[in-house]
Amino acid sequence: MSEYKFIESALIHGGIYGDKTTGAVNVPIYQTSTYEQKALGENTGWEYSRTGNPTRAALEALIAELEKGSAGFAFASGMAAITAVLSLFKSGDKVLISSNVYGGTFRVLDKVFNNFNIGYSIEDTTNLKALEEKITPDVKAILVESPANPLLTVTDLGAVAALAKKHGILSIVDNTFMTPYLQRPIELGVDIVIHSATKYLGGHSDVVAGLVVVNDDTLAERLAFIQNSTGGVLGPFDSFLLIRGIKTLGVRLDRHVENAEKAAAFLKAHKGVRNVYYPGLPEAQGYEINKKQAKNGGVMISFELDEKYDIKKFFSSLKLIALAESLGGVESLVCHPASMTHASIPYEIRQKVGITDGLIRLSIGIENIEDILADLENAIAESER
Ligand SMILES: *Cc1c(COP(=O)(O)O)cnc(C)c1O
């Protein structure tokens, strides 16, 4: 049994550490679909790997411990995790979502859950007074991201949790961008935390996975039932990869954030850059709230180039930073939200929420920052019309 106080240690020793049978310091990959039963009605506690698998269980215990919840659930992707959470609702229910939620979250609500008469509406969750007015009797949950993708909009998570509690509805936070190392929504009173573990938790752009954490026994029971019934579970090998990735989350994020702070300052000072969105900049929207609820501004930065720069040329001039969807890996990535991550959101809605065609989103990696800045500097210079 490990003894520790700090999250840096919990990342390595948390959940179910090692293997009691052999003393292996790593949880083995239990690559099995089923388990032999000694006699009728007599099993080892493991029956079938959709219902439970020891490698997945170790990961689930780990994320629950890190997020300070009572139960964790691992899914085959972030979207499978979100789908499982939305399956808590029934026909006639409605979910309020923050503007700027992940494009896939919008899409599954708009194109899948809508067919089952589970509604949604997009709200400015930074304006709590206006948000409260939208809580009609059919509203059963508020789902937010903070900072939200891609404008890094900050929402007061404690205030949203309190508002939800007051009205007897659920507060749900997609904590993908911050991870429990930087922000723990359950400690702020939030009911359900979701992760696309594909991003920082995995950290190496080599696994697609999703996680859910709750801090209530009834909710845990309902989610376990949904997970087992709908079956979008994470396999043993991918569970192992995530446990391995999480061990280095602290050191990776320390470097990620150090680099991101330097990149944000560089972009801010650049004459070719118009707007820089980064919650770690004192002039950023929600800077004070973010400072209160998170360890720092995180890693994601969005910015707009001045009109005299050709954005297509900018993307093609980058030599180190790769143009790709996703984020959170050790390598720096860049994307164009309007045509990539947020393309499933109709043009009019994109304009309304500020996802302009000139917006560029950066996921700063852990390379040497001088190489990252040189690549940005060069690509901006090359793209001048
Ligand atoms: C990527 C992402 C998702 C979806 O996760 P997948 O693992 O790609 O299914 C959900 N929310 C946020 C904030 C994301 O960045």
Ligand as a Chemical Component Dictionary entry (heavy atoms), coordinates in Angstrom:
data_LIG
# 
_chem_comp.id                   LIG 
_chem_comp.type                 NON-POLYMER 
_chem_comp.pdbx_formal_charge   0 
_chem_comp.three_letter_code    LIG 
# 
loop_
_chem_comp_atom.comp_id 
_chem_comp_atom.atom_id 
_chem_comp_atom.alt_atom_id 
_chem_comp_atom.type_symbol 
_chem_comp_atom.charge 
_chem_comp_atom.model_Cartn_x 
_chem_comp_atom.model_Cartn_y 
_chem_comp_atom.model_Cartn_z 
_chem_comp_atom.pdbx_ordinal 
LIG C1 C1 C 0 -11.493 15.204 -28.404 1  
LIG C2 C2 C 0 -12.522 15.699 -27.499 2  
LIG C3 C3 C 0 -13.699 14.973 -27.272 3  
LIG C4 C4 C 0 -13.997 13.681 -27.991 4  
LIG O1 O1 O 0 -13.130 12.663 -27.584 5  
LIG P1 P1 P 0 -12.697 11.446 -28.520 6  
LIG O2 O2 O 0 -11.731 10.698 -27.655 7  
LIG O3 O3 O 0 -12.086 12.020 -29.757 8  
LIG O4 O4 O 0 -13.918 10.674 -28.826 9  
LIG C5 C5 C 0 -14.594 15.475 -26.354 10 
LIG N1 N1 N 0 -14.374 16.633 -25.712 11 
LIG C6 C6 C 0 -13.273 17.371 -25.923 12 
LIG C7 C7 C 0 -13.086 18.646 -25.195 13 
LIG C8 C8 C 0 -12.306 16.934 -26.814 14 
LIG O5 O5 O 0 -11.221 17.671 -27.035 15 
# 
loop_
_chem_comp_bond.comp_id 
_chem_comp_bond.atom_id_1 
_chem_comp_bond.atom_id_2 
_chem_comp_bond.value_order 
_chem_comp_bond.pdbx_ordinal 
LIG C1 C2 SING 1  
LIG C2 C3 SING 2  
LIG C2 C8 DOUB 3  
LIG C3 C4 SING 4  
LIG C3 C5 DOUB 5  
LIG C4 O1 SING 6  
LIG O1 P1 SING 7  
LIG P1 O2 DOUB 8  
LIG P1 O3 SING 9  
LIG P1 O4 SING 10 
LIG C5 N1 SING 11 
LIG N1 C6 DOUB 12 
LIG C6 C7 SING 13 
LIG C6 C8 SING 14 
LIG C8 O5 SING 15 
# 
